[in-house]
Amino acid sequence: MTKAIFQTESSGFESGPIEELRSNHPEVTFKLFEPIAGPVQHVATVEVDRLVEFVSSAKDTGFAMFVDLCGVDYLRRDPRFEVVITLLSIDPPERLRIEVPVPAAAPVLPSISGIFAGANFYERETFDLFGIEFSDHPDLTRILLPDDWEGHPLRKDYSVGSVPVQFKEAYKTT
Amino acid sequence: MSETPDHTTGPVQTSITELSEDALVSGGVDEEQPDLHDVWISGTEEPAWITDATDEGAQEILSDLSDSALAVQRGTVISDDYVIDDTADEEERQIINLGPQHPSTHGVLRLQLELEGETIRRVKPIIGYLHTGMEKTAESLTFLQGATNVTRMDYLAPFHNELCYSLAVEQLLGVEIPPRAQAIRVLMSELNRISSHLLWLATQGMDIGAISMMLYGWREREAVLSFFEQVTGLRMNHDYIRPGGVAADLPDGWEEEVADLLVAIPEGVDEYEEILNENPIFIDRTQGVGVITREECLAFGVSGPIARASGVDWDLRKAFPYSGIDRYTFEVPTGTHGDVWDRYLVRMEEIRQSLGIVSQVLESMPPGDYRTEDRKVTPPPRQRINESMEALIHHFKVFTEGFKVPEGEVWQSVESPRGELGMYLVSKGEAKPWRLHVRAPSFAAVQALPMMLTDSLVADMIATLASTDPVLGDVDR
């Protein structure tokens, strides 16, 4: 069994939006993930306070399509959370993954829904399931769970234990 | 009535049983007694009898809602950032809820519509009614069991879900997939695209009044599903494409079955185009309706046939080929107007292109194994278990603790019938995924509904909604 490799050096792309973005943002760490099958994946690790600037710069460089935004909870790691944004360039076809480490003490991120309108629902979902907040979001409410749900289920410390279900007819006898 | 509800001091301490007894004694509901329905919705009286009478634990969802939260749940308040036109006549404006129980919403989608007369001014999609926490479930299933979970998300395109998940796992595993398994995957997923588009055609026709389309569309889809049943044993939720290959080889005589489909479906599609293409009602109700521009598609992440109808020349099968699909020739149809009509044309052409791929697979199906030979991933054949201790151990390990997947994070996406279906998989080197995020194409399409619906007529809303082809199992996961 061969293992897929993570590299820190660039390879493959001499020009194109990725290279342009790299030269414009020397402070951002770029990684390259080369799977056995499938296209290489570019991963940029961006700090929280530089996120909006970097995302709008990526949009101007050619990553015009918003694809995805999700959270990951690495429980015993510091920083605990990570928000992963996936952008796409149509021509040439390239994909960019932006990983934003988010500390557990203050899980707050600037919203990118001003840059990509499509991030709106995804940020609500991440807030709903992880409790990561997005400042300047137009309507940061729960989206998948009921409004009065307690807790954020996709956090690793949220139990999956079962709750005994009683039905409407089961009145209290006391 | 012994206890009159006091609205100023607090909750009514009356249980359901007492209420019904009082009602029996007085021969009817006292006038001072608030209607039960009234208690439920008004928010000023605490619906205490609900919480007192039952012991439901986590189900008490209305017990401590604030007035504003209740108002949102009732649908009288839309909390978003759209601008209201104050010059419009107040009597013309009303808020209606479409769904969640409405046949045209294709599931349990709820749309809050603010209308001025017949015109929609604001739309708020409200989702989550089908949320079952499948991403959380995925974290407690092994990599081999995971395909059973993801196949239930987009239940109209189960093969694409399984394919995307399997490809993501295989990226981290680094196993080689035999050519026959890849060809079977392409065959099944393209047939699935056809069946999904046929179902879309049936429901789109029915939603805008062409009821006979409903019956016709299901007819050809049924033939495809019968083939799926022969191959996988199930009509839906197959769990056929798995990490490492597919679950079983194609059954004997599959060539004839597929050849029959390749004759029957084009005939059917021709017939449907004859019904719809020059149907003045269908044309009037679809052309220029539900328009979304190319830029809006990109900003909202809308992909698939909706984006292609708006002129985005984008297909993941061409841009990032997977499972050897670049060995087959096919065209990517695009539209120009981005309306319901163009989406109809794009999907009809996609059915034809998929039929072309299926016929190429039929001609060139390679011989060989249908799953990888790697014994860490695939259990050994039954014969080997009798002969070899190693094989028995591998078999035992695969099915008890599952195979371990090397550490890493991958993004994998496939072109599902609804657009870009992506999965972000995080493994920590264990037998279960640490995190599986599913990027659902319908989720993005539902989010973009306000762009398509604002300032259109209520009647057009149904046509537009049907044309986005949302699957709520995919949206809510």
Interface residues (C-beta under 8 A of the other chain):
Chain A: M1 T2 K3 A4 F6 F33 P35 I36 A37 G38 P39 Q41 V43 A64 M65 F66 V67 D68 C70 V72 D73 Y74 V84 T86 I90 P93 R95 R97 F116 A117 G118 N120 F121 Y122 L129 P138 D139 T141 R142 I143 L144 L145 P146 D147 D148 P153 L154 V160 V163 P164 V165 Q166 F167 K168 A170 Y171 K172
Chain B: S15 I16 T17 D52 A53 T54 D55 E56 G57 A58 Q59 I61 L62 D64 L65 A69 V72 Q73 S79 D80 D81 I127 G128 H131 G133 E135 K136 S140 L167 E170 Q171 L172 L173 G174 V175 E176 I177 E296 L298 A299 F300 G301 V302 S303 V312 D313 W314 A319 F320 Y322 D374 K376 P406 G408 E409 V410 W411 Q412 S413 E420 G422 Y424 V426 W434 R435 H437 R439 F443 A444 V446 Q447 A448 D476 R477
